[in-house]
Amino acid sequence: MTARHLSLTFQTPDTTRDFATALARTLRSGDVVLLSGNVGSGKTHFARSLIQSLLITPEDVPSPTFTLVQTYETQRGPIWHADLYRLTSVSEIEELGLTDAFIDAICLVEWPDRLADLRPRDALDITLSAGDGEVSRQFEAVWNDPKWDAKIAGRDGRTK
């Protein structure tokens, strides 16, 4: 299966939010979005925007850096937002119940490199990095599973 990808530049945090909101409308239980990038690259902003757009009742969406996982009930079902930065072994991930959530919930996972062999093969990989401007971000999405074609492909006509 050939990997497909989409590269974009988000000029402002609002542009990032708008894309995350549009993606959110396509997600269903079993969809896993892996968010990579350096500290401060916009991973949590992207996840927060996506989650807030689906909440039934507005609420604060904190970074799960210290709690490791935050869960939310949304219009699309449960969302698990995980930050694996502080984890040091795969067994810690299994203890969180994250692998079960990959099947039963929408999962947003920051620092997915910690997943090792637990990484779902059908996940959408998103990498965010600093752009040329002070608040701009480079966005790169890569996927192998055809289910993502309709969810993300062609958002700007530059999908390869």
MARVOTI-127045 format. One line per 10 residues: number of its first residue (from 1); their letters; for each residue x, y, z of C-alpha. Coordinates in steps of 0.02 Angstrom, whole numbers. Layout:
N
NUM> a> X/Y/Z | ...
//
This chain:
160
1> mtarhlsltf> 0/0/0 | 70/169/-51 | 79/305/80 | -16/463/40 | 21/632/113 | -37/810/125 | 76/959/162 | 6/1128/213 | 63/1290/293 | -51/1361/427
11> qtpdttrdfa> -16/1548/437 | -107/1577/602 | -169/1478/753 | -345/1508/685 | -300/1419/523 | -235/1272/624 | -397/1271/725 | -504/1277/568 | -416/1126/492 | -429/1027/655
21> talartlrsg> -615/1069/664 | -644/1011/485 | -551/848/519 | -651/822/680 | -814/816/581 | -750/662/488 | -688/559/636 | -771/402/706 | -732/277/844 | -578/178/795
31> dvvllsgnvg> -492/327/712 | -318/361/783 | -226/523/749 | -42/525/798 | 27/700/831 | 215/725/817 | 325/878/830 | 440/969/948 | 382/1049/1109 | 284/1206/1061
41> sgkthfarsl> 250/1150/882 | 60/1157/902 | 13/976/940 | -92/1019/1092 | -172/1169/1005 | -223/1056/861 | -292/922/979 | -381/1050/1089 | -463/1132/937 | -520/964/870
51> iqsllitped> -592/908/1038 | -678/1074/1078 | -765/1072/909 | -850/906/954 | -894/934/1136 | -1079/927/1178 | -1053/1048/1322 | -907/1169/1309 | -768/1135/1435 | -585/1168/1463
61> vpsptftlvq> -470/1050/1369 | -305/1045/1463 | -146/966/1401 | -133/787/1466 | 54/805/1497 | 37/762/1682 | -124/661/1682 | -63/562/1530 | -241/539/1464 | -395/650/1462
71> tyetqrgpiw> -561/579/1401 | -711/672/1332 | -887/626/1281 | -925/707/1115 | -1052/708/974 | -946/575/889 | -923/465/1042 | -779/458/1165 | -614/545/1128 | -453/496/1216
81> hadlyrltsv> -317/629/1214 | -151/553/1268 | 19/633/1295 | 152/498/1305 | 301/614/1329 | 338/559/1508 | 318/372/1477 | 471/262/1467 | 402/90/1423 | 268/9/1318
91> seieelgltd> 197/-78/1473 | 149/94/1542 | 47/125/1385 | -41/-43/1402 | -84/-1/1583 | -171/159/1526 | -293/56/1422 | -246/153/1266 | -239/0/1153 | -422/-39/1193
101> afidaiclve> -466/143/1160 | -390/127/986 | -539/15/945 | -679/97/1045 | -641/284/1038 | -567/423/935 | -387/437/995 | -269/584/983 | -94/535/1036 | 48/659/1064
111> wpdrladlrp> 225/588/1063 | 174/429/970 | 354/372/953 | 330/299/1128 | 201/175/1058 | 334/66/974 | 247/-94/914 | 78/-36/986 | 63/95/848 | -97/61/748
121> rdalditlsa> -57/28/565 | -213/121/507 | -172/282/603 | -159/454/528 | 14/528/562 | 19/717/581 | 181/812/607 | 179/996/655 | 332/1108/652 | 373/1293/660
131> gdgevsrqfe> 342/1385/498 | 430/1536/424 | 322/1662/517 | 313/1690/704 | 149/1596/724 | 144/1493/563 | 155/1304/567 | 203/1174/440 | 80/1030/435 | 118/859/362
141> avwndpkwda> -8/716/362 | 38/540/307 | -76/388/297 | -84/215/220 | -262/163/256 | -385/216/119 | -513/267/252 | -414/429/272 | -430/474/88 | -606/541/111
151> kiagrdgrtk> -568/614/282 | -415/717/237 | -363/698/54 | -391/842/-63 | -421/973/72 | -316/1091/-33 | -296/993/-195 | -112/952/-160 | -128/774/-95 | 5/656/-163
//
